[in-house]
Amino acid sequence: MDAQGPGLARRYARAADATYTVLLDQEGLLSSLYDFRAIPNGWVIDAEGVIRFRQLGGFDIRKPETVEAIEQVLKGAVPQPADDTPARPAREAAAAFREGVRLLHQGRKREALAAWLRALELDPANFLVRKQIWHLLYPEKFDPEVDFAWQRAQMEREARLGVRVANPLPDDLT
């Protein structure tokens, strides 16, 4: 999930030596359909479209336990995923997020961020929205590597100050 396009996701897939299909959802439609609020996620879907494996959040093909689980699925052993699906995000938040994506693609970053901030206020647990805000405001925290320590500190800062105060929009942002 990256509203800004495939560039960063492509780099992560290459770094992981991914030989599987990677789907990029720029508008957050999959998060509404499959009820997730954090990334990265992984699914193994068979030829008939049946989900045989699902890991919501923290999916990393470089982890031995992930490789083992997927190999078991490919061998025909189908573990039943835990029912860890979070509640469906609010429709208003999803609509505000899609509006932000539309505005971003029109080059209207300030308005896109305002829409995403509104979406995050409607659905505060939604890390898909939060990370899009962060990625646009603080790209150096995501490339060339994701700064997870900064993300934890930023979450604490947002809890103390509020999302809008902790993520001020630069004056030169168009």
Secondary structure, 3 states (H helix, E strand, C coil): CCCCCCHHHHHHHHHCCCCCCCCCCCCCHHHHHHCCCCCCCEEEECCCCCEEEEECCCCCCCCHHHHHHHHHHHCCCCCCCCCCCCCCCCHHHHHHHHHHHHHHHCCCHHHHHHHHHHHHHHCCCCHHHHHHHHHHHCHHHCCCCCCHHHHHHHHHHHHHHCHHHHCCCCCCCC
